[in-house]
Amino acid sequence: MPIKDIYGIYLQIVAELKKHDIIPVIQAALHRSIKDSEESNRRITKLNEMLKQFAQEKQVDFLDLNEVLSEKKQLKSKYTYDGIHLTAAGYKLWREAISPIIKKYQAQWKD
């Protein structure tokens, strides 16, 4: 699917969530570390750049796990069992990264 189409879907989802007073958080797409993933990771990087810019413009939280889970635009092998999906160690880092965002909005969610 073209990046612009994927990006457009994200825009629609965020708009719909906001319309229903749901606080969106955009998470960057994760890099891959499977054979021949260079092209996929190039596209993922481009999409993430677009999503980060959009998040900044719309004041939406943006979480980029690639900063801790990837190296040289490849998902680190210690955080994946198949080059795409996360291991327990990867999910632990995801939990640690998302926790501050959850705490930031907890009071609003209780209302």
C-alpha positions in Angstrom: 0.0 0.0 0.0 1.4 3.5 -0.8 2.7 5.5 2.1 0.3 8.3 1.4 -2.6 6.0 1.7 -1.4 4.6 5.0 -0.8 8.1 6.2 -4.3 9.1 5.2 -5.8 6.3 7.2 -3.9 7.5 10.3 -5.3 11.0 9.7 -8.9 9.6 9.5 -8.4 7.5 12.7 -7.1 10.4 14.7 -9.9 12.7 13.5 -12.5 10.1 14.4 -11.0 9.5 17.8 -10.9 13.2 18.6 -14.5 13.6 17.3 -15.5 11.2 20.1 -13.3 12.9 22.7 -10.8 10.0 22.8 -7.2 11.0 23.3 -5.1 9.6 20.4 -1.5 8.5 20.8 0.3 7.8 17.6 3.0 5.1 17.7 5.6 4.9 15.1 5.7 1.8 12.9 8.4 -0.5 14.0 11.4 -1.3 11.8 11.8 -4.9 10.7 14.9 -7.1 10.7 14.0 -9.8 8.3 15.7 -10.7 5.0 15.4 -7.9 2.4 13.8 -5.5 4.8 15.8 -2.4 3.7 13.0 -1.2 1.4 10.3 -1.8 3.9 12.3 0.0 6.6 12.9 3.0 4.2 9.2 3.2 3.8 8.6 2.8 7.5 11.0 5.6 8.2 9.3 7.9 5.7 5.9 7.1 7.2 7.1 7.8 10.7 8.6 11.1 9.7 5.2 12.1 8.3 3.3 10.9 11.4 5.7 12.7 13.7 5.2 15.9 11.8 1.4 15.5 11.9 1.5 14.7 15.7 3.5 17.9 16.3 1.1 20.0 14.3 -2.0 18.5 15.9 -0.4 18.3 19.4 -0.9 14.6 19.6 1.5 12.4 21.6 3.9 10.5 19.4 5.8 7.4 20.6 8.7 6.2 18.6 9.9 2.8 20.0 12.5 2.6 17.2 14.7 4.8 19.3 15.2 2.0 21.8 14.2 -1.2 19.8 16.1 -0.5 16.6 19.6 0.1 15.5 20.6 1.3 12.1 17.0 1.1 11.0 16.8 -2.6 11.9 14.8 -4.1 14.8 17.3 -5.5 17.3 17.3 -9.3 17.4 17.1 -9.3 21.2 13.6 -7.7 20.9 12.1 -9.9 18.2 11.7 -13.6 17.6 11.0 -13.4 13.9 12.2 -10.0 12.8 8.7 -8.4 13.0 7.0 -9.2 16.3 8.3 -8.2 19.7 9.6 -10.6 22.4 8.7 -10.2 26.1 11.8 -7.9 26.5 10.5 -5.7 23.6 7.1 -5.4 25.2 8.7 -4.5 28.5 10.4 -1.6 26.8 7.2 -0.6 25.1 5.4 -0.6 28.5 8.1 1.6 30.0 7.8 4.0 27.1 4.0 4.3 27.1 3.7 4.5 30.9 4.4 8.3 31.1 1.8 9.0 28.5 -0.8 6.9 30.3 0.0 8.7 33.6 -0.3 12.0 31.8 -3.9 11.3 30.9 -5.1 9.1 33.8 -7.0 11.8 35.6 -8.9 12.6 32.4 -9.8 9.0 31.8 -11.4 8.7 35.3 -13.9 11.4 34.6 
